[in-house]
Amino acid sequence: MEVILLMGLQASGKSTFYKRYFSDSHLRLNLDMLNTRYKEKQLLSTCLEISQSVVIDNTNPTKLDRQRYFQLAGRADVTFIGYYFQSKLAECLKRNQQRTGQAHLPEIALKATAAKLELPDFDEGFSQLYYVTQTADQGFDIKEWENEI
């Protein structure tokens, strides 16, 4: 079973990436849809119980934010995979301007996330880590993690 954590600023491409690569095989957990950590924890617990692979599609900016998932799902049969999205604030702000409705966020929300964004590390519990950038044609370039970006 896989638990995939997406990490990066809002509007960095995480949800599009999920839809393109994992929507046919993994359930998506997202606070925008679930609204509370309690619901998120309940749904993740159910997925673990039935061995349903999941993608946690939140910003997950800090090691502390990510640690909750490792603690809850810290079992031998769970593989933790992380995808860190290039998070250049100017690019994310530009993409955010193209969003409408509830998807469009206040600029301060992106700046607040950017201020606390921490690079992931294998020491957190990841089995695999990847670095993701968006390409000019709305695709993604995925590279294996190196400790230097």
C-alpha positions as CSV (number, residue, x, y, z in Angstrom):
1,M,0.0,0.0,0.0
2,E,1.2,3.5,-0.9
3,V,0.7,6.8,1.0
4,I,1.8,9.6,-1.3
5,L,2.4,13.0,0.1
6,L,2.3,16.0,-2.2
7,M,4.2,19.0,-1.0
8,G,4.3,22.5,-2.3
9,L,2.6,25.9,-2.5
10,Q,-0.9,26.3,-3.6
11,A,-1.2,26.6,-7.4
12,S,2.1,24.6,-7.9
13,G,0.3,21.8,-9.8
14,K,-0.3,19.2,-7.1
15,S,-4.0,18.5,-7.8
16,T,-3.4,18.4,-11.6
17,F,-0.6,16.0,-11.0
18,Y,-2.8,13.8,-8.9
19,K,-5.5,13.7,-11.6
20,R,-3.0,12.9,-14.3
21,Y,-1.0,10.2,-12.5
22,F,-3.0,8.7,-9.6
23,S,-6.7,9.3,-10.0
24,D,-7.2,5.7,-11.3
25,S,-5.4,4.0,-8.5
26,H,-5.3,6.1,-5.4
27,L,-7.9,7.9,-3.3
28,R,-7.4,11.6,-2.9
29,L,-7.4,13.1,0.6
30,N,-7.6,16.9,0.5
31,L,-8.6,19.3,3.3
32,D,-10.3,21.6,0.7
33,M,-12.9,18.8,0.3
34,L,-12.9,17.2,3.7
35,N,-12.7,20.6,5.7
36,T,-11.4,19.1,8.9
37,R,-8.4,17.2,10.2
38,Y,-10.8,14.9,12.0
39,K,-12.4,13.8,8.7
40,E,-9.1,13.5,7.0
41,K,-7.8,11.2,9.8
42,Q,-10.9,9.1,9.7
43,L,-10.7,8.6,6.0
44,L,-7.0,7.9,6.1
45,S,-7.6,5.3,8.9
46,T,-10.3,3.6,6.8
47,C,-8.0,3.5,3.7
48,L,-5.2,2.0,5.9
49,E,-7.7,-0.6,7.2
50,I,-8.7,-1.7,3.8
51,S,-5.3,-1.2,2.2
52,Q,-6.4,1.5,-0.2
53,S,-3.5,3.5,-1.5
54,V,-4.0,7.3,-1.0
55,V,-2.6,10.6,-2.2
56,I,-2.6,13.4,0.4
57,D,-3.1,16.5,-1.7
58,N,-2.4,19.3,0.7
59,T,0.4,21.8,0.9
60,N,2.2,19.8,3.6
61,P,4.8,22.6,4.0
62,T,6.6,21.5,7.2
63,K,8.1,18.4,8.6
64,L,5.7,18.7,11.5
65,D,2.7,18.9,9.2
66,R,3.9,15.8,7.4
67,Q,4.7,13.9,10.6
68,R,1.0,13.3,11.4
69,Y,0.8,11.0,8.4
70,F,3.9,9.0,9.3
71,Q,2.6,8.5,12.9
72,L,-0.8,7.4,11.8
73,A,0.3,5.1,8.9
74,G,3.6,3.9,10.3
75,R,3.2,0.3,9.4
76,A,5.6,-2.1,7.7
77,D,3.2,-2.6,4.7
78,V,3.0,1.1,3.9
79,T,5.4,2.7,1.4
80,F,5.7,6.5,1.9
81,I,6.4,8.4,-1.3
82,G,6.9,12.2,-1.5
83,Y,6.6,14.5,-4.4
84,Y,8.0,18.0,-3.7
85,F,6.7,20.6,-6.2
86,Q,8.9,23.4,-7.3
87,S,7.4,26.3,-5.4
88,K,8.5,29.6,-6.9
89,L,6.2,32.1,-5.3
90,A,5.9,34.4,-8.3
91,E,4.9,31.5,-10.6
92,C,2.3,30.2,-8.1
93,L,0.9,33.7,-7.7
94,K,0.5,34.0,-11.4
95,R,-1.3,30.6,-11.7
96,N,-3.5,31.6,-8.8
97,Q,-4.6,34.7,-10.6
98,Q,-6.0,32.4,-13.4
99,R,-8.1,30.5,-10.8
100,T,-11.8,31.4,-10.2
101,G,-14.2,30.9,-7.4
102,Q,-13.0,29.1,-4.2
103,A,-9.9,27.9,-6.1
104,H,-8.6,31.5,-6.2
105,L,-6.8,32.2,-2.9
106,P,-5.7,35.4,-1.3
107,E,-2.1,36.3,-2.1
108,I,-1.3,36.3,1.7
109,A,-2.2,32.6,1.9
110,L,0.5,31.7,-0.7
111,K,3.0,34.0,1.0
112,A,2.3,32.4,4.4
113,T,2.8,28.9,3.1
114,A,6.0,30.0,1.3
115,A,7.4,31.4,4.5
116,K,7.2,28.1,6.3
117,L,7.9,25.7,3.4
118,E,10.6,23.1,4.4
119,L,12.3,20.7,2.0
120,P,11.5,17.0,2.7
121,D,14.1,14.5,3.9
122,F,14.3,10.8,3.8
123,D,14.8,10.9,7.6
124,E,11.1,11.8,7.9
125,G,10.2,8.3,6.8
126,F,9.9,8.5,3.0
127,S,10.9,5.4,1.0
128,Q,11.0,7.5,-2.2
129,L,11.2,11.2,-2.9
130,Y,10.8,13.1,-6.1
131,Y,11.2,16.7,-7.3
132,V,8.5,17.9,-9.6
133,T,8.4,21.0,-11.9
134,Q,5.8,22.0,-14.3
135,T,6.8,22.3,-18.0
136,A,5.7,25.0,-20.4
137,D,3.2,22.7,-22.0
138,Q,1.3,22.0,-18.7
139,G,3.1,18.7,-18.2
140,F,5.4,17.7,-15.4
141,D,9.1,16.9,-15.2
142,I,9.7,14.4,-12.4
143,K,13.2,13.8,-11.0
144,E,14.5,11.5,-8.3
145,W,15.3,13.5,-5.1
146,E,18.8,14.7,-4.5
147,N,19.6,16.4,-1.3
148,E,20.4,19.5,-3.2
149,I,18.0,21.3,-5.5
